[in-house]
Amino acid sequence: MAIINNVEIHWVKCDPAKPERYQGKGPAKFSIQLRVRDKKVKEAYEKDYGFKFSPMEVDDKVIYKTSISRYAYGSGPDGNEDLTKPNKPVNVILADGTQLDPNTVGNGSIANVSFFTKEDKSGRTLKGIQVTKLIKFEARGDDDEFELTDNFEVIDPNNSENDPY
């Protein structure tokens, strides 16, 4: 087992009750995105663990991102996902060992991430997340996006005289 310490994490999708499917398809997984800002750190993770990072620009600076995941379910005899065989979920804890709801881990949190890696570094499996700096995520309701008003106009598309365009 390997551990990467003090890495920035984003898009924590590790809720055991709601594993994610990439674009709604494929096998269900638990996953997180890892981000590093230092090119030398990125290169070390690529060499030591076989990660493949992609550059992205944030605040006019280049940073590097990759993701790591774990299948939510085991395979059946046909090799396909078997929903009756759930895998152990990703262990998400605070630095002191307290269990943490993965849905509360917000983008930009800092964590130690444990994972298994194949000997040839061709694959990695997410095992656990120990959050050392929690940026708490709280879902917002959609009802506060617009101020409601009764000041509006409806234009009949069949009446070109009222069309302002």
Sequence and secondary structure as in RCSB ss.txt:
>XXXX:A:sequence
MAIINNVEIHWVKCDPAKPERYQGKGPAKFSIQLRVRDKKVKEAYEKDYGFKFSPMEVDDKVIYKTSISRYAYGS
GPDGNEDLTKPNKPVNVILADGTQLDPNTVGNGSIANVSFFTKEDKSGRTLKGIQVTKLIKFEARGDDDEFELTD
NFEVIDPNNSENDPY
>XXXX:A:secstr
 EEEEEEEEEEEE  TTS B GGG SS EEEEEEEE  HHHHHHHHHHH    EEEEETTEEEEEEEEEEESEEE
 TTSSEEEEEE    EEEETTS B  GGGB TTEEEEEEEEE TTSS EEEEEEEEEE  B     GGGSS   S
      TT GGG   
